[in-house]
Amino acid sequence: VKVQKLTILPFNETIQHQQIVHLKPTDKTPKRLRTGGGTSFSPIFNWLKRQPRQPEGVIVFTDLCCEDYGKPTTASVLWASTDEVYTGLDGWYSNVPPFGDVVQVDISSDN
């Protein structure tokens, strides 16, 4: 897959508009972004729907501690979870998103 453009969209309960970064393939990625607080995914997907051109794919880096996933766009969604993904604990809790695919990622500094 050839990436033509990468948009980094920092968020917590809202999109951090002042930190949105649009990158071309030759641009360097930022090392740190300020985030934190509660999590709501619906602002991401609402923002995407308002864009003139829809992305082919979306990668969301998250701990999946959220109940507001919003509604999906036409883009493929990959949730990269920094926490363990639970398919159900005693039948009452699951942090698996209602759409897209999930992978667990290790962000420890030991790697």
Biopython code that builds the backbone (N, CA, C, O; Angstrom):
import numpy as np
from Bio.PDB.StructureBuilder import StructureBuilder

atoms = [
    (1, "VAL", "N", (0.848, -1.176, 0.000)),
    (1, "VAL", "CA", (0.000, 0.000, 0.000)),
    (1, "VAL", "C", (0.889, 1.232, 0.000)),
    (1, "VAL", "O", (1.770, 1.376, 0.848)),
    (2, "LYS", "N", (0.657, 2.100, -0.938)),
    (2, "LYS", "CA", (1.413, 3.349, -1.004)),
    (2, "LYS", "C", (0.618, 4.444, -0.288)),
    (2, "LYS", "O", (-0.510, 4.759, -0.667)),
    (3, "VAL", "N", (1.215, 5.002, 0.730)),
    (3, "VAL", "CA", (0.572, 6.060, 1.503)),
    (3, "VAL", "C", (0.885, 7.397, 0.851)),
    (3, "VAL", "O", (2.050, 7.743, 0.654)),
    (4, "GLN", "N", (-0.169, 8.152, 0.514)),
    (4, "GLN", "CA", (0.011, 9.464, -0.101)),
    (4, "GLN", "C", (-0.023, 10.584, 0.930)),
    (4, "GLN", "O", (0.624, 11.618, 0.769)),
    (5, "LYS", "N", (-0.790, 10.357, 1.992)),
    (5, "LYS", "CA", (-0.940, 11.381, 3.019)),
    (5, "LYS", "C", (-1.288, 10.687, 4.333)),
    (5, "LYS", "O", (-2.037, 9.710, 4.356)),
    (6, "LEU", "N", (-0.732, 11.206, 5.418)),
    (6, "LEU", "CA", (-1.021, 10.696, 6.748)),
    (6, "LEU", "C", (-1.463, 11.873, 7.600)),
    (6, "LEU", "O", (-0.772, 12.890, 7.670)),
    (7, "THR", "N", (-2.601, 11.737, 8.242)),
    (7, "THR", "CA", (-3.084, 12.771, 9.144)),
    (7, "THR", "C", (-3.077, 12.209, 10.552)),
    (7, "THR", "O", (-3.666, 11.159, 10.811)),
    (8, "ILE", "N", (-2.415, 12.901, 11.459)),
    (8, "ILE", "CA", (-2.415, 12.521, 12.868)),
    (8, "ILE", "C", (-3.419, 13.427, 13.563)),
    (8, "ILE", "O", (-3.311, 14.652, 13.524)),
    (9, "LEU", "N", (-4.392, 12.798, 14.197)),
    (9, "LEU", "CA", (-5.520, 13.512, 14.789)),
    (9, "LEU", "C", (-5.571, 13.232, 16.294)),
    (9, "LEU", "O", (-6.297, 12.335, 16.722)),
    (10, "PRO", "N", (-4.813, 13.984, 17.107)),
    (10, "PRO", "CA", (-4.828, 13.749, 18.552)),
    (10, "PRO", "C", (-6.214, 14.051, 19.139)),
    (10, "PRO", "O", (-6.890, 14.990, 18.719)),
    (11, "PHE", "N", (-6.616, 13.242, 20.109)),
    (11, "PHE", "CA", (-7.946, 13.407, 20.688)),
    (11, "PHE", "C", (-7.975, 12.844, 22.104)),
    (11, "PHE", "O", (-7.096, 12.079, 22.501)),
    (12, "ASN", "N", (-8.975, 13.225, 22.838)),
    (12, "ASN", "CA", (-9.391, 12.567, 24.073)),
    (12, "ASN", "C", (-10.918, 12.570, 24.022)),
    (12, "ASN", "O", (-11.496, 11.746, 23.313)),
    (13, "GLU", "N", (-11.587, 13.455, 24.740)),
    (13, "GLU", "CA", (-13.039, 13.576, 24.587)),
    (13, "GLU", "C", (-13.396, 14.449, 23.389)),
    (13, "GLU", "O", (-14.522, 14.413, 22.892)),
    (14, "THR", "N", (-12.422, 15.232, 22.935)),
    (14, "THR", "CA", (-12.590, 16.082, 21.758)),
    (14, "THR", "C", (-11.318, 15.991, 20.917)),
    (14, "THR", "O", (-10.284, 15.512, 21.382)),
    (15, "ILE", "N", (-11.410, 16.451, 19.698)),
    (15, "ILE", "CA", (-10.228, 16.509, 18.842)),
    (15, "ILE", "C", (-9.373, 17.691, 19.285)),
    (15, "ILE", "O", (-9.894, 18.779, 19.529)),
    (16, "GLN", "N", (-8.090, 17.484, 19.388)),
    (16, "GLN", "CA", (-7.154, 18.544, 19.755)),
    (16, "GLN", "C", (-6.733, 19.261, 18.464)),
    (16, "GLN", "O", (-5.647, 19.023, 17.934)),
    (17, "HIS", "N", (-7.614, 20.144, 17.969)),
    (17, "HIS", "CA", (-7.441, 20.767, 16.653)),
    (17, "HIS", "C", (-6.088, 21.450, 16.466)),
    (17, "HIS", "O", (-5.531, 21.428, 15.368)),
    (18, "GLN", "N", (-5.557, 22.052, 17.524)),
    (18, "GLN", "CA", (-4.284, 22.762, 17.397)),
    (18, "GLN", "C", (-3.115, 21.812, 17.179)),
    (18, "GLN", "O", (-2.015, 22.259, 16.852)),
    (19, "GLN", "N", (-3.332, 20.498, 17.353)),
    (19, "GLN", "CA", (-2.247, 19.530, 17.194)),
    (19, "GLN", "C", (-2.392, 18.645, 15.956)),
    (19, "GLN", "O", (-1.571, 17.750, 15.755)),
    (20, "ILE", "N", (-3.401, 18.864, 15.129)),
    (20, "ILE", "CA", (-3.574, 18.045, 13.929)),
    (20, "ILE", "C", (-2.356, 18.220, 13.027)),
    (20, "ILE", "O", (-1.917, 19.341, 12.773)),
    (21, "VAL", "N", (-1.818, 17.106, 12.547)),
    (21, "VAL", "CA", (-0.625, 17.126, 11.703)),
    (21, "VAL", "C", (-0.934, 16.399, 10.401)),
    (21, "VAL", "O", (-1.415, 15.266, 10.419)),
    (22, "HIS", "N", (-0.659, 17.047, 9.269)),
    (22, "HIS", "CA", (-0.811, 16.427, 7.950)),
    (22, "HIS", "C", (0.588, 16.167, 7.402)),
    (22, "HIS", "O", (1.395, 17.089, 7.284)),
    (23, "LEU", "N", (0.869, 14.918, 7.071)),
    (23, "LEU", "CA", (2.212, 14.540, 6.624)),
    (23, "LEU", "C", (2.196, 13.929, 5.234)),
    (23, "LEU", "O", (1.269, 13.214, 4.854)),
    (24, "LYS", "N", (3.252, 14.233, 4.484)),
    (24, "LYS", "CA", (3.519, 13.560, 3.210)),
    (24, "LYS", "C", (4.510, 12.436, 3.501)),
    (24, "LYS", "O", (5.110, 12.411, 4.575)),
    (25, "PRO", "N", (4.692, 11.508, 2.563)),
    (25, "PRO", "CA", (5.593, 10.375, 2.823)),
    (25, "PRO", "C", (7.008, 10.756, 3.251)),
    (25, "PRO", "O", (7.648, 9.991, 3.973)),
    (26, "THR", "N", (7.511, 11.900, 2.835)),
    (26, "THR", "CA", (8.889, 12.290, 3.177)),
    (26, "THR", "C", (8.993, 13.090, 4.478)),
    (26, "THR", "O", (10.101, 13.359, 4.943)),
    (27, "ASP", "N", (7.867, 13.471, 5.070)),
    (27, "ASP", "CA", (7.881, 14.255, 6.309)),
    (27, "ASP", "C", (8.223, 13.383, 7.515)),
    (27, "ASP", "O", (7.920, 12.190, 7.540)),
    (28, "LYS", "N", (8.857, 13.997, 8.512)),
    (28, "LYS", "CA", (9.136, 13.297, 9.763)),
    (28, "LYS", "C", (7.901, 13.357, 10.658)),
    (28, "LYS", "O", (7.182, 14.356, 10.683)),
    (29, "THR", "N", (7.670, 12.276, 11.385)),
    (29, "THR", "CA", (6.530, 12.248, 12.299)),
    (29, "THR", "C", (6.919, 12.876, 13.630)),
    (29, "THR", "O", (8.068, 12.770, 14.058)),
    (30, "PRO", "N", (5.961, 13.530, 14.285)),
    (30, "PRO", "CA", (6.269, 14.107, 15.591)),
    (30, "PRO", "C", (6.556, 12.999, 16.606)),
    (30, "PRO", "O", (5.971, 11.918, 16.537)),
    (31, "LYS", "N", (7.448, 13.274, 17.535)),
    (31, "LYS", "CA", (7.817, 12.281, 18.552)),
    (31, "LYS", "C", (6.813, 12.229, 19.694)),
    (31, "LYS", "O", (6.600, 11.167, 20.278)),
    (32, "ARG", "N", (6.199, 13.349, 20.018)),
    (32, "ARG", "CA", (5.244, 13.404, 21.134)),
    (32, "ARG", "C", (4.075, 14.309, 20.776)),
    (32, "ARG", "O", (4.214, 15.306, 20.068)),
    (33, "LEU", "N", (2.918, 13.919, 21.297)),
    (33, "LEU", "CA", (1.716, 14.737, 21.189)),
    (33, "LEU", "C", (1.089, 14.803, 22.575)),
    (33, "LEU", "O", (1.144, 13.834, 23.331)),
    (34, "ARG", "N", (0.498, 15.939, 22.909)),
    (34, "ARG", "CA", (-0.148, 16.075, 24.213)),
    (34, "ARG", "C", (-1.567, 15.528, 24.127)),
    (34, "ARG", "O", (-2.393, 16.024, 23.362)),
    (35, "THR", "N", (-1.832, 14.513, 24.911)),
    (35, "THR", "CA", (-3.180, 13.962, 25.017)),
    (35, "THR", "C", (-3.402, 13.562, 26.461)),
    (35, "THR", "O", (-2.506, 13.696, 27.294)),
    (36, "GLY", "N", (-4.572, 13.081, 26.753)),
    (36, "GLY", "CA", (-4.895, 12.630, 28.102)),
    (36, "GLY", "C", (-6.314, 13.007, 28.441)),
    (36, "GLY", "O", (-6.943, 13.808, 27.749)),
    (37, "GLY", "N", (-6.802, 12.435, 29.489)),
    (37, "GLY", "CA", (-8.174, 12.695, 29.886)),
    (37, "GLY", "C", (-9.090, 11.582, 29.428)),
    (37, "GLY", "O", (-8.636, 10.488, 29.093)),
    (38, "GLY", "N", (-10.377, 11.861, 29.414)),
    (38, "GLY", "CA", (-11.363, 10.871, 28.990)),
    (38, "GLY", "C", (-11.242, 10.571, 27.511)),
    (38, "GLY", "O", (-10.515, 11.247, 26.783)),
    (39, "THR", "N", (-11.963, 9.549, 27.073)),
    (39, "THR", "CA", (-11.886, 9.150, 25.674)),
    (39, "THR", "C", (-13.267, 9.053, 25.061)),
    (39, "THR", "O", (-14.183, 8.476, 25.648)),
    (40, "SER", "N", (-13.408, 9.619, 23.883)),
    (40, "SER", "CA", (-14.612, 9.485, 23.073)),
    (40, "SER", "C", (-14.157, 9.378, 21.626)),
    (40, "SER", "O", (-13.451, 10.253, 21.124)),
    (41, "PHE", "N", (-14.561, 8.303, 20.954)),
    (41, "PHE", "CA", (-14.144, 8.107, 19.569)),
    (41, "PHE", "C", (-15.068, 8.786, 18.564)),
    (41, "PHE", "O", (-14.666, 9.010, 17.422)),
    (42, "SER", "N", (-16.291, 9.118, 18.958)),
    (42, "SER", "CA", (-17.227, 9.707, 17.995)),
    (42, "SER", "C", (-16.709, 11.000, 17.364)),
    (42, "SER", "O", (-16.986, 11.219, 16.185)),
    (43, "PRO", "N", (-15.967, 11.883, 18.074)),
    (43, "PRO", "CA", (-15.448, 13.073, 17.402)),
    (43, "PRO", "C", (-14.534, 12.748, 16.218)),
    (43, "PRO", "O", (-14.512, 13.486, 15.233)),
    (44, "ILE", "N", (-13.781, 11.649, 16.310)),
    (44, "ILE", "CA", (-12.903, 11.262, 15.201)),
    (44, "ILE", "C", (-13.728, 10.966, 13.957)),
    (44, "ILE", "O", (-13.459, 11.496, 12.879)),
    (45, "PHE", "N", (-14.735, 10.114, 14.117)),
    (45, "PHE", "CA", (-15.515, 9.689, 12.960)),
    (45, "PHE", "C", (-16.423, 10.798, 12.444)),
    (45, "PHE", "O", (-16.704, 10.850, 11.247)),
    (46, "ASN", "N", (-16.891, 11.691, 13.325)),
    (46, "ASN", "CA", (-17.647, 12.865, 12.868)),
    (46, "ASN", "C", (-16.742, 13.788, 12.055)),
    (46, "ASN", "O", (-17.162, 14.309, 11.022)),
    (47, "TRP", "N", (-15.504, 13.994, 12.509)),
    (47, "TRP", "CA", (-14.540, 14.828, 11.784)),
    (47, "TRP", "C", (-14.264, 14.231, 10.412)),
    (47, "TRP", "O", (-14.249, 14.947, 9.411)),
    (48, "LEU", "N", (-14.043, 12.912, 10.362)),
    (48, "LEU", "CA", (-13.765, 12.251, 9.083)),
    (48, "LEU", "C", (-14.907, 12.436, 8.090)),
    (48, "LEU", "O", (-14.669, 12.662, 6.904)),
    (49, "LYS", "N", (-16.137, 12.343, 8.566)),
    (49, "LYS", "CA", (-17.299, 12.475, 7.678)),
    (49, "LYS", "C", (-17.395, 13.871, 7.074)),
    (49, "LYS", "O", (-17.977, 14.040, 6.003)),
    (50, "ARG", "N", (-16.832, 14.876, 7.746)),
    (50, "ARG", "CA", (-16.881, 16.253, 7.239)),
    (50, "ARG", "C", (-15.759, 16.575, 6.264)),
    (50, "ARG", "O", (-15.756, 17.656, 5.674)),
    (51, "GLN", "N", (-14.817, 15.675, 6.082)),
    (51, "GLN", "CA", (-13.684, 15.930, 5.195)),
    (51, "GLN", "C", (-14.087, 15.737, 3.733)),
    (51, "GLN", "O", (-14.914, 14.877, 3.428)),
    (52, "PRO", "N", (-13.508, 16.533, 2.825)),
    (52, "PRO", "CA", (-13.877, 16.428, 1.409)),
    (52, "PRO", "C", (-13.474, 15.091, 0.784)),
    (52, "PRO", "O", (-14.103, 14.633, -0.170)),
    (53, "ARG", "N", (-12.444, 14.481, 1.315)),
    (53, "ARG", "CA", (-11.994, 13.188, 0.783)),
    (53, "ARG", "C", (-11.877, 12.200, 1.938)),
    (53, "ARG", "O", (-11.211, 12.470, 2.937)),
    (54, "GLN", "N", (-12.526, 11.067, 1.789)),
    (54, "GLN", "CA", (-12.507, 10.058, 2.840)),
    (54, "GLN", "C", (-11.238, 9.214, 2.765)),
    (54, "GLN", "O", (-10.788, 8.871, 1.672)),
    (55, "PRO", "N", (-10.661, 8.880, 3.907)),
    (55, "PRO", "CA", (-9.462, 8.041, 3.898)),
    (55, "PRO", "C", (-9.818, 6.599, 3.554)),
    (55, "PRO", "O", (-10.961, 6.169, 3.708)),
    (56, "GLU", "N", (-8.824, 5.872, 3.089)),
    (56, "GLU", "CA", (-9.030, 4.449, 2.837)),
    (56, "GLU", "C", (-8.942, 3.662, 4.134)),
    (56, "GLU", "O", (-9.580, 2.619, 4.280)),
    (57, "GLY", "N", (-8.155, 4.160, 5.072)),
    (57, "GLY", "CA", (-7.987, 3.459, 6.338)),
    (57, "GLY", "C", (-7.748, 4.404, 7.490)),
    (57, "GLY", "O", (-7.242, 5.513, 7.316)),
    (58, "VAL", "N", (-8.123, 3.945, 8.680)),
    (58, "VAL", "CA", (-7.945, 4.708, 9.909)),
    (58, "VAL", "C", (-7.310, 3.775, 10.935)),
    (58, "VAL", "O", (-7.777, 2.653, 11.136)),
    (59, "ILE", "N", (-6.245, 4.244, 11.582)),
    (59, "ILE", "CA", (-5.638, 3.497, 12.679)),
    (59, "ILE", "C", (-5.817, 4.334, 13.937)),
    (59, "ILE", "O", (-5.379, 5.482, 13.996)),
    (60, "VAL", "N", (-6.460, 3.755, 14.937)),
    (60, "VAL", "CA", (-6.705, 4.453, 16.196)),
    (60, "VAL", "C", (-5.851, 3.804, 17.278)),
    (60, "VAL", "O", (-6.041, 2.632, 17.601)),
    (61, "PHE", "N", (-4.909, 4.564, 17.841)),
    (61, "PHE", "CA", (-4.096, 4.080, 18.955)),
    (61, "PHE", "C", (-4.830, 4.436, 20.242)),
    (61, "PHE", "O", (-5.137, 5.604, 20.480)),
    (62, "THR", "N", (-5.113, 3.432, 21.074)),
    (62, "THR", "CA", (-5.998, 3.625, 22.213)),
    (62, "THR", "C", (-5.795, 2.544, 23.264)),
    (62, "THR", "O", (-5.182, 1.510, 23.000)),
    (63, "ASP", "N", (-6.320, 2.797, 24.464)),
    (63, "ASP", "CA", (-6.367, 1.741, 25.475)),
    (63, "ASP", "C", (-7.750, 1.080, 25.488)),
    (63, "ASP", "O", (-8.006, 0.195, 26.305)),
    (64, "LEU", "N", (-8.627, 1.502, 24.600)),
    (64, "LEU", "CA", (-9.991, 0.975, 24.455)),
    (64, "LEU", "C", (-10.863, 1.197, 25.684)),
    (64, "LEU", "O", (-11.868, 0.507, 25.857)),
    (65, "CYS", "N", (-10.495, 2.148, 26.541)),
    (65, "CYS", "CA", (-11.325, 2.475, 27.704)),
    (65, "CYS", "C", (-12.334, 3.536, 27.289)),
    (65, "CYS", "O", (-12.155, 4.724, 27.558)),
    (66, "CYS", "N", (-13.384, 3.093, 26.637)),
    (66, "CYS", "CA", (-14.363, 4.017, 26.078)),
    (66, "CYS", "C", (-15.658, 3.275, 25.786)),
    (66, "CYS", "O", (-15.654, 2.077, 25.502)),
    (67, "GLU", "N", (-16.762, 4.002, 25.860)),
    (67, "GLU", "CA", (-18.049, 3.432, 25.472)),
    (67, "GLU", "C", (-18.658, 4.182, 24.297)),
    (67, "GLU", "O", (-19.664, 3.742, 23.740)),
    (68, "ASP", "N", (-18.065, 5.309, 23.913)),
    (68, "ASP", "CA", (-18.595, 6.122, 22.816)),
    (68, "ASP", "C", (-17.734, 5.925, 21.575)),
    (68, "ASP", "O", (-16.763, 6.651, 21.361)),
    (69, "TYR", "N", (-18.096, 4.937, 20.760)),
    (69, "TYR", "CA", (-17.319, 4.635, 19.561)),
    (69, "TYR", "C", (-17.783, 5.425, 18.348)),
    (69, "TYR", "O", (-17.072, 5.477, 17.345)),
    (70, "GLY", "N", (-18.944, 6.034, 18.413)),
    (70, "GLY", "CA", (-19.457, 6.751, 17.256)),
    (70, "GLY", "C", (-19.897, 5.788, 16.173)),
    (70, "GLY", "O", (-20.011, 4.582, 16.392)),
    (71, "LYS", "N", (-20.140, 6.347, 15.001)),
    (71, "LYS", "CA", (-20.570, 5.540, 13.857)),
    (71, "LYS", "C", (-19.440, 5.471, 12.844)),
    (71, "LYS", "O", (-18.780, 6.476, 12.578)),
    (72, "PRO", "N", (-19.211, 4.288, 12.278)),
    (72, "PRO", "CA", (-18.086, 4.134, 11.348)),
    (72, "PRO", "C", (-18.292, 4.895, 10.044)),
    (72, "PRO", "O", (-19.421, 5.192, 9.652)),
    (73, "THR", "N", (-17.196, 5.200, 9.390)),
    (73, "THR", "CA", (-17.232, 5.763, 8.045)),
    (73, "THR", "C", (-17.027, 4.610, 7.068)),
    (73, "THR", "O", (-17.075, 3.444, 7.460)),
    (74, "THR", "N", (-16.804, 4.930, 5.822)),
    (74, "THR", "CA", (-16.548, 3.889, 4.823)),
    (74, "THR", "C", (-15.120, 3.364, 4.901)),
    (74, "THR", "O", (-14.801, 2.354, 4.273)),
    (75, "ALA", "N", (-14.261, 4.029, 5.655)),
    (75, "ALA", "CA", (-12.853, 3.622, 5.774)),
    (75, "ALA", "C", (-12.715, 2.362, 6.621)),
    (75, "ALA", "O", (-13.494, 2.132, 7.546)),
    (76, "SER", "N", (-11.723, 1.557, 6.298)),
    (76, "SER", "CA", (-11.373, 0.423, 7.151)),
    (76, "SER", "C", (-10.771, 0.974, 8.438)),
    (76, "SER", "O", (-10.004, 1.937, 8.406)),
    (77, "VAL", "N", (-11.116, 0.367, 9.568)),
    (77, "VAL", "CA", (-10.635, 0.854, 10.865)),
    (77, "VAL", "C", (-9.829, -0.240, 11.552)),
    (77, "VAL", "O", (-10.268, -1.385, 11.663)),
    (78, "LEU", "N", (-8.637, 0.141, 12.010)),
    (78, "LEU", "CA", (-7.803, -0.749, 12.806)),
    (78, "LEU", "C", (-7.602, -0.091, 14.165)),
    (78, "LEU", "O", (-7.062, 1.012, 14.253)),
    (79, "TRP", "N", (-8.032, -0.760, 15.209)),
    (79, "TRP", "CA", (-7.853, -0.284, 16.572)),
    (79, "TRP", "C", (-6.566, -0.907, 17.099)),
    (79, "TRP", "O", (-6.481, -2.130, 17.212)),
    (80, "ALA", "N", (-5.571, -0.100, 17.421)),
    (80, "ALA", "CA", (-4.305, -0.577, 17.973)),
    (80, "ALA", "C", (-4.352, -0.334, 19.477)),
    (80, "ALA", "O", (-4.139, 0.784, 19.946)),
    (81, "SER", "N", (-4.635, -1.394, 20.220)),
    (81, "SER", "CA", (-4.873, -1.268, 21.656)),
    (81, "SER", "C", (-3.600, -1.472, 22.461)),
    (81, "SER", "O", (-2.862, -2.435, 22.254)),
    (82, "THR", "N", (-3.356, -0.544, 23.385)),
    (82, "THR", "CA", (-2.207, -0.657, 24.276)),
    (82, "THR", "C", (-2.535, -1.509, 25.498)),
    (82, "THR", "O", (-1.636, -1.871, 26.257)),
    (83, "ASP", "N", (-3.802, -1.829, 25.694)),
    (83, "ASP", "CA", (-4.233, -2.691, 26.796)),
    (83, "ASP", "C", (-4.732, -4.015, 26.249)),
    (83, "ASP", "O", (-4.997, -4.159, 25.055)),
    (84, "GLU", "N", (-4.853, -4.970, 27.142)),
    (84, "GLU", "CA", (-5.370, -6.274, 26.751)),
    (84, "GLU", "C", (-6.789, -6.125, 26.219)),
    (84, "GLU", "O", (-7.580, -5.338, 26.737)),
    (85, "VAL", "N", (-7.094, -6.880, 25.194)),
    (85, "VAL", "CA", (-8.423, -6.841, 24.594)),
    (85, "VAL", "C", (-9.256, -7.957, 25.221)),
    (85, "VAL", "O", (-8.888, -9.130, 25.163)),
    (86, "TYR", "N", (-10.389, -7.572, 25.824)),
    (86, "TYR", "CA", (-11.263, -8.525, 26.499)),
    (86, "TYR", "C", (-12.485, -8.803, 25.641)),
    (86, "TYR", "O", (-13.169, -7.877, 25.207)),
    (87, "THR", "N", (-12.754, -10.058, 25.400)),
    (87, "THR", "CA", (-13.959, -10.406, 24.648)),
    (87, "THR", "C", (-15.139, -10.629, 25.569)),
    (87, "THR", "O", (-16.257, -10.830, 25.096)),
    (88, "GLY", "N", (-14.924, -10.599, 26.844)),
    (88, "GLY", "CA", (-16.005, -10.713, 27.817)),
    (88, "GLY", "C", (-15.477, -11.250, 29.128)),
    (88, "GLY", "O", (-14.856, -12.312, 29.168)),
    (89, "LEU", "N", (-15.720, -10.527, 30.186)),
    (89, "LEU", "CA", (-15.340, -10.984, 31.520)),
    (89, "LEU", "C", (-16.612, -11.372, 32.252)),
    (89, "LEU", "O", (-17.447, -10.522, 32.558)),
    (90, "ASP", "N", (-16.751, -12.641, 32.525)),
    (90, "ASP", "CA", (-17.951, -13.149, 33.197)),
    (90, "ASP", "C", (-19.223, -12.755, 32.455)),
    (90, "ASP", "O", (-20.292, -12.635, 33.054)),
    (91, "GLY", "N", (-19.094, -12.555, 31.147)),
    (91, "GLY", "CA", (-20.258, -12.261, 30.327)),
    (91, "GLY", "C", (-20.815, -10.860, 30.427)),
    (91, "GLY", "O", (-21.881, -10.587, 29.874)),
    (92, "TRP", "N", (-20.122, -9.949, 31.122)),
    (92, "TRP", "CA", (-20.714, -8.621, 31.269)),
    (92, "TRP", "C", (-19.881, -7.487, 30.700)),
    (92, "TRP", "O", (-20.390, -6.372, 30.588)),
    (93, "TYR", "N", (-18.636, -7.712, 30.337)),
    (93, "TYR", "CA", (-17.837, -6.597, 29.826)),
    (93, "TYR", "C", (-16.983, -7.043, 28.657)),
    (93, "TYR", "O", (-16.387, -8.120, 28.663)),
    (94, "SER", "N", (-16.944, -6.190, 27.666)),
    (94, "SER", "CA", (-16.072, -6.408, 26.523)),
    (94, "SER", "C", (-15.562, -5.051, 26.075)),
    (94, "SER", "O", (-16.333, -4.094, 26.009)),
    (95, "ASN", "N", (-14.277, -4.952, 25.767)),
    (95, "ASN", "CA", (-13.763, -3.693, 25.232)),
    (95, "ASN", "C", (-13.486, -3.811, 23.737)),
    (95, "ASN", "O", (-12.754, -2.997, 23.174)),
    (96, "VAL", "N", (-14.064, -4.815, 23.098)),
    (96, "VAL", "CA", (-13.919, -4.976, 21.655)),
    (96, "VAL", "C", (-14.831, -3.961, 20.970)),
    (96, "VAL", "O", (-16.034, -3.950, 21.229)),
    (97, "PRO", "N", (-14.288, -3.110, 20.103)),
    (97, "PRO", "CA", (-15.103, -2.100, 19.426)),
    (97, "PRO", "C", (-16.197, -2.739, 18.566)),
    (97, "PRO", "O", (-16.058, -3.881, 18.128)),
    (98, "PRO", "N", (-17.285, -1.999, 18.324)),
    (98, "PRO", "CA", (-18.398, -2.542, 17.544)),
    (98, "PRO", "C", (-18.121, -2.632, 16.042)),
    (98, "PRO", "O", (-18.926, -3.197, 15.302)),
    (99, "PHE", "N", (-17.006, -2.090, 15.588)),
    (99, "PHE", "CA", (-16.648, -2.180, 14.168)),
    (99, "PHE", "C", (-15.134, -2.127, 14.036)),
    (99, "PHE", "O", (-14.436, -1.679, 14.946)),
    (100, "GLY", "N", (-14.640, -2.584, 12.907)),
    (100, "GLY", "CA", (-13.203, -2.581, 12.647)),
    (100, "GLY", "C", (-12.513, -3.812, 13.208)),
    (100, "GLY", "O", (-13.149, -4.701, 13.772)),
    (101, "ASP", "N", (-11.202, -3.844, 13.040)),
    (101, "ASP", "CA", (-10.364, -4.931, 13.540)),
    (101, "ASP", "C", (-9.503, -4.408, 14.680)),
    (101, "ASP", "O", (-9.177, -3.221, 14.725)),
    (102, "VAL", "N", (-9.133, -5.296, 15.606)),
    (102, "VAL", "CA", (-8.349, -4.906, 16.776)),
    (102, "VAL", "C", (-7.048, -5.700, 16.823)),
    (102, "VAL", "O", (-7.035, -6.912, 16.612)),
    (103, "VAL", "N", (-5.955, -4.994, 17.104)),
    (103, "VAL", "CA", (-4.678, -5.644, 17.395)),
    (103, "VAL", "C", (-4.172, -5.076, 18.713)),
    (103, "VAL", "O", (-4.427, -3.917, 19.041)),
    (104, "GLN", "N", (-3.463, -5.888, 19.451)),
    (104, "GLN", "CA", (-2.860, -5.425, 20.691)),
    (104, "GLN", "C", (-1.418, -5.047, 20.398)),
    (104, "GLN", "O", (-0.687, -5.819, 19.778)),
    (105, "VAL", "N", (-0.998, -3.853, 20.844)),
    (105, "VAL", "CA", (0.361, -3.378, 20.599)),
    (105, "VAL", "C", (1.084, -3.188, 21.928)),
    (105, "VAL", "O", (0.477, -2.817, 22.933)),
    (106, "ASP", "N", (2.370, -3.442, 21.917)),
    (106, "ASP", "CA", (3.205, -3.282, 23.103)),
    (106, "ASP", "C", (3.976, -1.975, 22.965)),
    (106, "ASP", "O", (4.785, -1.817, 22.050)),
    (107, "ILE", "N", (3.726, -1.044, 23.873)),
    (107, "ILE", "CA", (4.401, 0.255, 23.798)),
    (107, "ILE", "C", (5.442, 0.416, 24.898)),
    (107, "ILE", "O", (5.929, 1.519, 25.143)),
    (108, "SER", "N", (5.778, -0.679, 25.553)),
    (108, "SER", "CA", (6.777, -0.587, 26.618)),
    (108, "SER", "C", (8.122, -0.177, 26.029)),
    (108, "SER", "O", (8.420, -0.468, 24.871)),
    (109, "SER", "N", (8.912, 0.489, 26.824)),
    (109, "SER", "CA", (10.211, 0.975, 26.347)),
    (109, "SER", "C", (11.258, -0.132, 26.296)),
    (109, "SER", "O", (12.386, 0.110, 25.864)),
    (110, "ASP", "N", (10.906, -1.342, 26.729)),
    (110, "ASP", "CA", (11.843, -2.465, 26.709)),
    (110, "ASP", "C", (12.030, -3.040, 25.316)),
    (110, "ASP", "O", (12.965, -3.809, 25.093)),
    (111, "ASN", "N", (11.172, -2.690, 24.379)),
    (111, "ASN", "CA", (11.231, -3.269, 23.023)),
    (111, "ASN", "C", (12.114, -2.478, 22.112)),
    (111, "ASN", "O", (12.269, -2.831, 20.943)),
]
sb = StructureBuilder()
sb.init_structure("model")
sb.init_model(0)
sb.init_chain("A")
sb.init_seg("    ")
for serial, (resi, resn, name, xyz) in enumerate(atoms, 1):
    if name == "N":
        sb.init_residue(resn, " ", resi, " ")
    sb.init_atom(name, np.array(xyz, "f"), 0.0, 1.0, " ", f" {name:<3s}", serial, name[0])
structure = sb.get_structure()
